[in-house]
Amino acid sequence: MTAKLKQDEPDTRNILDTMKQGVIGKPIPRVEGLAKVTGTATYAAEYKIDGCLEGVMIQAPFAKGTVTAIDTDALLAMPGVVAVIEDPRQTARAAQGTANEAPVQEPMTVTYYGQPVALVVAETFEDARNAAAQAKLTYDIEQVGSFDPQDVEAEVQEDSATRQGDLAHAVKTAAHAIDTTIHTEGHASAAMEPHGSIAEWDGRNLTVYASLQMLNYNITELADSLDLEEDRVRLVSRYVGGGFGSKLGVSEDVVAASLAAMQLNRPVRVVMTRQQVFQTVMRRSESAQRFRFAADSEGTLSGFGHEARVSNLPQESFAEPVLQSSDFLYKGENRLLELEVARIHRMTAGSVRAPGEAIGMPALEIAMDMLAEKAGVDPVELRIRNIPDKHPANGKPFSSHKLEEALRQGAEAFGWDGANRAPRQTRDGEWWIGTGMASAARVHNVSKAQVRVVLAADGTARVETDMTDIGTGTYTILAQVVGEMLGLETDKVLVSLGDTAFPRGSGSGGSWGAASVGSAAFVACNAVRDALCEKAGINTDDAEFKDGRLNGGKTFSDILDGTEIDRTGEYEPGDISEDYVASGFGAFFAEVRVNRFTGETRVTRMLGAFGFGRVLNEKTARSQCLGGITWSIGAALTEALLFDPKDGHVVNQDLAEYHVPVCRDVPDCEVIMVDERDPAASPIQAKGIGELGMCGGAGAIANAIYNACGARVLTLPMTPDRVIAAMPD
């Protein structure tokens, strides 16, 4: 039986606050934590399956052209090699063929360096790797004019553009004006677990153990690519070692393993090397962002302009949405927001760790700091003065708005001094010391989701959904929502995730998972409560569920008398998603030390204050905020995806050369969670937190560097050479 809720109006009932179990919001340790730290949690490539073959991908050694032939005979003659699966991307045709059929007739089109063009399958990984490394390809290369997005024509994304008033005139006549361009380098998701899959085919049905974030969409993608009905495909992804956007879609390893298993009638495992992940899996686009601000003598904005250029492959629809928060964050009746996409032959650009705001917000906040200096206004006060009371372009109300509270609470806790912001005020030996701040914003989204909740005959609860937990705490918060609603301690709630045999959840991405599947669990639990009360002969409104008992009397197992209650909850956003502007808000504060001789920057203190609706688990929420702050440090100082300008290959293809922050880069950080309930955000009044924690933090570090040493660095990451070059004489 399915209970449904389509949210068209704000839910002001505060039902979770009326429950008595007292587990919601508490800092309960991760319920799957023991399995992870003891190594008993099974990740995608770790399933023990008898007779499993190993596959290694062959990649194109050029950026644009066609592969006309692969010497498969030579590969099949090598030790241990069982098959060569050609052109894994032409999946529908290949799925109908056999393992060792003649090479495909039409050439394989290549659009970026490192694109997979074939899969070598062998008895051992070593044999497959050895053969793939020696593969001989025949190909025709087409010349690429430029791999630099600034050197090619771009197309404006009209659906994201805002044009209102006369920005140029406002800037020209303003008391204070800013016109600056800020650049950011591209990023890799750099998840700890490489992409890997194991596929099994029984002649009719396909089971794939894969590292994926969005099983509800991935099953459709994979079934479509293999020309199979969805009910013949099962995906299992119980534990995921990080995704950060790279595992939103079905990656090459999933399709390649599936094709090989179907053609060979044997299980096949394909695990990407770290270098293959960096070269083939989606990147965050680099960006060039121009800001034009017009403000009066007190810093209040009358003009706001944000124009950006990002890149992607030809024909790809995704464009890094860097304007997402600029759309509504600050005032300015004269507005121009435009996003354009340059078509270049680097691997696909897609969602990486807070797409849009992760690079749009830091750039915006650097420009706002420049305006604060020019206007002579405390940067915190400047932002508060420019908070709009409604969407500045379309007039929609905000579902809730905690930016001012976050700014004030963060400033007080950090010890912010906005009185004298001139650079080079404090020095300790060869180190300049400075502070900076920035706003944080990340749009809030929810998605349709289903969760099954079963109240078993023994009085415990089972929870099932194909929702994944990529390290964000989904296992735990679902145990807490269900435990709170049904009056059970979390150790009495068994949560099962990551299997398309379960009802479809929202998937883990876009920071919508907790609010979406949490709301679906909430709906299911309400139905379970009604059914249990009906069995007990009481009105649900008069019932108290606590410690496995109803109204302190009979236990659930006594009432159930050997039966169980099985309900599926379905939640989806309705008209409310169009009626309000929903966003999480926050503020970052940073203290840095900058070496006057080398330009080295060390972050010595960092604080984030965030408002994101109801806190479902204080510990996992804080962990998400700390993770976001850590990514902010990487975006500010170390992370840059670099491409060879001659052939377009990724130069820094591993974690030795792509520098994510390590322990010594990250100081003790403080997190403030601003109290908030947002009834329009979801029935459980929660909003996303996973990505908010990095949306603007790099800007606070950039502004602190300027305050420390006077170097206004306008290209991120702010590596020592860039800091030195921007320092005043």
Salt bridges, closest charged atoms under 4 A:
ASP11 OD2 - ARG13 NH2 2.74
ASP17 OD1 - ARG614 NH1 2.81
ASP17 OD2 - ARG677 NE 3.23
GLU32 OE2 - ARG30 NH1 3.87
GLU32 OE2 - LYS36 NZ 3.06
GLU54 OE2 - ARG269 NE 3.06
GLU106 OE2 - ARG93 NH1 3.05
GLU123 OE2 - ARG266 NH1 3.18
GLU142 OE1 - LYS64 NZ 3.85
GLU155 OE2 - ARG343 NH2 2.70
GLU158 OE1 - ARG163 NH1 3.08
ASP179 OD2 - ARG290 NH2 2.74
GLU185 OE2 - ARG722 NH2 2.81
GLU193 OE1 - LYS247 NZ 3.22
GLU229 OE1 - ARG232 NH1 3.16
GLU230 OE1 - ARG504 NH2 2.21
GLU286 OE1 - ARG283 NH1 3.37
GLU286 OE1 - ARG346 NH1 2.88
GLU307 OE2 - ARG292 NH2 2.92
GLU320 OE2 - ARG284 NH1 3.20
ASP327 OD2 - HIS391 NE2 2.85
GLU338 OE2 - ARG163 NH2 2.75
GLU340 OE2 - ARG309 NE 2.73
GLU357 OE1 - ARG442 NH1 2.48
GLU365 OE1 - ARG383 NE 2.52
ASP369 OD2 - ARG712 NH2 3.08
GLU381 OE2 - ARG385 NE 3.22
GLU404 OE2 - ARG408 NE 2.98
GLU405 OE2 - LYS402 NZ 3.59
ASP428 OD2 - ARG593 NH2 3.10
GLU464 OE1 - ARG452 NH1 2.64
ASP499 OD2 - ARG234 NH2 2.52
ASP499 OD2 - ARG238 NH2 3.10
ASP547 OD2 - LYS546 NZ 3.09
GLU564 OE1 - ARG462 NH1 3.83
ASP566 OD1 - ARG452 NE 3.93
GLU570 OE2 - LYS448 NZ 3.92
GLU578 OE1 - LYS396 NZ 3.99
GLU591 OE2 - ARG605 NH2 3.46
GLU600 OE2 - ARG602 NE 2.80
GLU639 OE1 - ARG353 NH2 2.80
ASP644 OD2 - HIS649 ND1 3.93
ASP647 OD1 - HIS649 ND1 2.70
ASP675 OD1 - ARG677 NH1 3.96
GLU676 OE2 - LYS687 NZ 3.07
ASP678 OD2 - LYS687 NZ 3.08
GLU691 OE1 - ARG442 NH2 2.82
